[in-house]
Amino acid sequence: MSLTSSPWLSILLPVYKVEAFLEDCAKSILSQADAGVELIFVDDASPDGSAGILADLQASHQAQVQVIRHERNQGLSAARNTALAAARGDYLWFVDSDDLLEPGALASLKAVIEADTPDLILCDFRAFDDEANPDCSSQPRYAHIPTFKGLSRSLSRDRSALIAGLFEAGQLHSWSKIVKRLAWPEGLLFPVGRTFEDLAVSPGLALHAQSFVHMPEVWLAYRQRAGSILAQLSAVKIEDWMLAMVGFGQQLNAAQLPAPEEAVFQVAHFNARTFIRACKRFVKLGGQATDSQTLARFARHWQASSPLNAQALSRAYLKRGLWLRAMQLHYWVWRAGR
């Protein structure tokens, strides 16, 4: 890298089996990146032609593109951690190397940073089908998916509102969050060897952010491909799903945020939905032979993730008139405890 001063932005891109999409992703970034943007690609021992594409990108953009290669495949979390350790930018943006930045995204981001220097910036995204894959041809397209419920376009220091709005929207992907490097919590890494890694990281980022801005603009295009984690859940992946937020409920309660009621409810509600969905998926996998001990373990993981226990959340549901939610929660807690 020939940059002598710190970039204002590091875009961090893990690479694995994305030969068909990598050039388009890089072009969507480089076509709008100024000299203060660095791109760090981590080739996680990809077995396709991605290495050659990366070599060409590095040769033609020596001042901005850095390529790091893992000698063996270590998974998405390890690739992101490697990129994080190498980043020099004032802000960090994880982008998946099969997705696209929308035109004007970097200019809009830079304007927000120059105006407010927030710890955390949330952007919206769109989803598009991978038309090269016939398995995705019937999937719907979404032109604008919001990632936050609440005040937009203004700097806020209301951490309770940030947690509540983030969890109500339910979009905890890393690639819709841009984080000030100095605000990244010490020791926070993506969990190596596990899926649902974003669920393990995004809540911690939000909890520690002292200021944030939500921009209700589509800055990223998410490519829908066959074989997503949710489409092909195994028992191991469901376990990862339930483990992803273990401990966060306790951290939220310990943070003693001002007026935390809505934030606590939204986090508890998010975790309860995850618990119910995970149980349903596991039962579907196992049919009548479902292991009751596994459901009981899911219940323990859920309770270790939620800031409210089952009784308190049920009362909150009933207070809000969410009778069906309360009944669903009661049923799965009962079934897990049989």
N, C-alpha and C positions, 0 to 999 in steps of 0.2 A: 504494500500500500504506500502511495506516495503523498497522501495527505499529511500536511505538517501540523495542522490544528485539528482540534476535536470536531468531528462532524456534528451537526445539529440533530441528525437522525441516523440510527442504525436499523436497517431492515434485515431481519433474521429469517433465513429460509432453509428448512430441512429438506433434503432431497433423497427420495427413494422411489424408484420405479415411476418416474414422471417424465420420461423422455418425450412423450407425445405432447406434453403441456408446458415444459420448462421454458422454451424459447418465448412463447406467448406471455408467460408470467413475467419473465425478465424484461421483455420489451415494454410491457404495460407500466413497469416501474421506471426503467431507464429513460423512457421517452419524456418523462416529466420530472426527473430527478435533477436538482442542481448540484453544484460541486460539494455541497455540504451534506450529501446523503451517501452513506456507505451501504453496500449490500454484502452480507456475509452468507454464503452458501455452505452448508455442511452436507457433503456427500456421505451418506450413511452406508457406504459400501454398496451402492446401487448396482444391480447386476445388468442393467440395460445400457443404453448409450448416453446416459446423463453426464458421465464424466467428460466425454468429448465435447458436449455442448458447454459445459462449465469451463473447460479449458479455452474454448473460443471466446466466451464472454470475458474471462479474465484477461486474455490477450488484447481484446479490443477496448476494454474499459479498465486499464490497469490502475487508474487513480481512484476507482470507486468499488471495484469488485474484488472480494477476497474469497478464496475457495479453501475449505478445510476438508480433509478426507479422513473418515474413520477406516481403519484397516479391516474391521469386521462390522457387520451390521449390529447395532446396539438398540435400535428403536427410536421412535419419534422423540420421546422425552430426553434421551441422551443427546440426540442431535440438537435439540433446542438448548439444552444446558451448555453444550460446547459453544454454540453461537453466542449465548449470553455471556460466557466468560471472555469471549474475544471482542465483544462489542465495545466501541469507544464513543458512541454517540451520546448526546445529552438526553435523547429520547430513544425508546426501544419499541419496535413494532414487529411482532412475529407474523409472518405471512406464509401460508402454505404454498408450495411451489407448483401446485396445479390450479391456483386461483389467480385472479386478476385485480390489479388496482384500477379503479375507475379514473377516467381523465379528470384532472383538476384536483384529485384527492390530496396530493402532497402540497399544493399551493394553499388549499383550505386548511390543512393541518398546520402548516407553518404560520398562517395568519393567527390561528388560535394560540399557538405557542408564543408568538411575539406579543400578543395582546395580554395574555393572562398567565403564562408559564404554569399551568396546572400540573399537579402530580399525575393525574389520570385523565385521559381523553377517551370517550366512548363514541364510536361511529356506528352508523347503520350499514346494512349490506343488502344485497340482492342474491337470489339463488337462481342458477340456470342449469339446464340439463346438459349433460355430456352427450351431445348428439351423435358422437362417434360410437356410443355404446347403446345398442338397441334395448338393453335391459332398462335404460333410463328414459326411454321415449315416452312412456306414459306418466312420468312424474310431473307434477305441476311446477310451473315457474312462478317465482315470487319476486315482484319488482322492487319491493321495499319492505325490509324486515327491521322493525325497531329493536334496539337493544336495551332500552331504558324507558321506564314509565315515570314521568315527572318533568321538572323544569328543564328546558333545553336552551342552548345557545348562550348561557350565562354562567359565569364562574360561580361555583357554590362551595362552601366549606361545611355543608351539612352532611356529615358522614352517615347519619341515620337515613336521610333521604337517599343517599347513594346506595346503601345496602338494600333498602326497601325497593327502590326503582329497578335496580339490577336484577334482583331475584323475582320481582313480579314479572318482568319481561322474560326472564328465564333463558337468556342468551349469554352463556358464560364462556363463549369461545375466546381464546387468546387473541385471535386475529381481528377482533373488533375492539381491542383495547390498545391504546398507545400510552406507555408509561415513562415517566421521567426516571432516568437511570438512578439518580440519587434517592428516589422514593421507593426503589425496589427493596423489599424487606430483606435484611441480611439472612442468609441461609435458606431462602425460599427457592426451591428448585422443582422442576418437573419430576414426578416419581418414575424412575427408570424401571422398565419391565412391566408397567401397568398401563392399561387403557384408561380412558376418561381422565387423562392427565390435566385437561383444562379445568375440570371441576376441582382439582386439588390445588390450583394456583390462583385462578381469578378471584375467588372469595377473599383470599389473603391479601391480594393487591388492593381490593376495594376497602377492606377493613383498615389498612394502614395509610391509605391516601388521605392527605389533609385537605386537598382541594381537587375539584373535578369539573369537567365540562362535557355535556352530552351534545353532540352535533347530530341533529336528525337528518343527516345527509348520507346517501349511499356512497361510501368510499371504497368498498370492496365487493367484488363479484365472486360468490362462492359456487364452485363447480359441484353439482350433484352427480356422484358416480355410484355405480353398482358396488355392492360389497361394503357399505358403510357399517360402522360398529353397531348401530342400533338395528340395522337390517339383518345382521348375522351375529346375534348374541349367543355366545356359548355360556356354560355355567361359570367358567373362569372369568369371562368378561363381565357377567352380571355381578360376580363377587367384587371385581374392580370397581364397578359402578357404585356399589354400596359402600366401599371403603374410601372413595375419593374424598369425601368431606368429613370423615371421622375427626372429631376434635374441634371442628369449626364452631359448633353451637356453644361450646364452653368458652372459646376465644371471644365470641360475640358478647356473651354475658359478662365476661371479665373486662371487656373494653369500656363498659359503663358509658355508652354513648348517650347524649342528651335525647330525651323523648324517643326511646328505642322501640316503643310498642309495635309500630307498623313494621319496622325492620325485623324484629324478632318473629312476628307472625309470618311475614313473607318467606323468611328463611326456613321456618318450621314447616310451612305449607309446601315449599319446594322440596324439602327432604321427605315429607310424607308422600307426596306424589311419586318421588323416585322409589321409595320403599314399596308402594303399592304396585307400580309398574314392574319393578324388578321381581316381585313375588309372582305376578301374573305371567311374566316371561319365563320364569323358572318352572312354574307349574306346567306351562305349555310345552316346555322341553321334556319334562319328565313324565307327563301324563299322570296316571294313577300311582306310579312308583316314585313320586316326588319325595325327596328326603325331608322329613319334618325338621330334622336338626339343622338343615340348611336354612329353612325359613326362620327358624329361631335365631340363627346367627345373623341373618339379614336384619331382624328386628333389633338385635343388639347394636349392629352397625348404625342403624337409623337413629336409635336413641343416643348414640355417641356423636351423632352429627347434628342433631336438632337442639335448638335452645329451649324448646318446650317439650315436656313429656306428653304421653298420649292423652292423659286426662286433661291437662291444660290446653292442649291443642283442640281437643274435642269441644271444650267449653268455648274456645274462641270461634270455632266453626259455628256452633249453635247460636252464639251471640250475633254472628254475621248472617244468620239464616241459611248457612250452608249445610243443611241436614244430610244431603246425600254424601258429601265429603266426610262428615262425621261417621256415617254408617259404614262407608268403605274402610275408613281407618279402623274402626272397631272390629270389623270382620277380619281384616288381615292380621291385626294384633292378636285376636282370638285364635286364628288359625295357626299363627306362628307359635303360640303358646300351648298348643294341644299336646 
